[in-house]
Amino acid sequence: MTIKRFGLAAVAALCAAGLSAPSLALKPATAAAAKPAKASAVLAEADVSPALILPPPPARGSAQEAAELAEVRRIAGSATPERLAQARADDIHEDPSIFDATIGGGFAAKRLPATWALLRLVQDEGEAAAAASKRYFNRTRPWGIDSTLTHCGADNKFIKSNHSYPSGHATLGYSVGFVLAELIPEKAQAIEIRAADYAYSRIVCAVHFRSDTEASHALGVLVATRLLAAPALGKRIAAARAELQAARFTAR
């Protein structure tokens, strides 16, 4: 059931491009000023390139890009002070703790060592996959096209104007969220809503287009699905599940 909910956009994006769920081909970052890249420790540098993982983003100067840019202007420009504050908070909080309040009941992943270690591994694998696609597609961010846009990344020395597709934050939300929803199915719907809202914050922040976050949904679910099926992670997943059961966050 969780897979059906979380995977809907992912399946649609992959099927539209005529793709299955491939392995992730990664290559190291070369720019000295870039954010330190996470390397894949579980997913193989296998037989496909980022071009085969996701469909390409709208072409530069296309009508679709113009429509997406207009949407970013509208969403960012009409955001309430409260929603903008949330988007800025989401911008600086980039780890599995973004789901703590959603799960509730005193949940704090950092106080659950097996769970935290698994979720951080999922985050790292998603970051590596997203970084490879960012470098390959080289898409300009909304504020790189429209310099009048006020955006959340203005003070971030690591943010690059040509790393829009897909969103690293949104990939984190969807990949970690998918795994958490499998571990705590009682909270699957709330986790999915939080992952989608976390992705929406990237548009409110004017740092990503809608298609960037949709690509992140597809990529995040793909990464999470492969990790959950990876034999090398079987013991870690079982340990996290047992830990969550013992702490009474799930009965399954």
Secondary structure, 3 states (H helix, E strand, C coil): CHHHHHCHHHHHHHHHCCCCCCCCCCCCCCCCCCCCCCCCCCCCCCCCCHHHCCCCCCCCCCHHHHHHHHHHHHHHHHCCHHHHHHHHHHHHCCCHHHHHHHHCCCCCHHHCHHHHHHHHHHHHHHHHHHHHHHHHHCCCCHHHHCCCCCCCCCCCCCCCCCCCCCCHHHHHHHHHHHHHHHHCHHHHHHHHHHHHHHHHHHHHCCCCCHHHHHHHHHHHHHHHHHHHCCHHHHHHHHHHHHHHHHCCCCCC
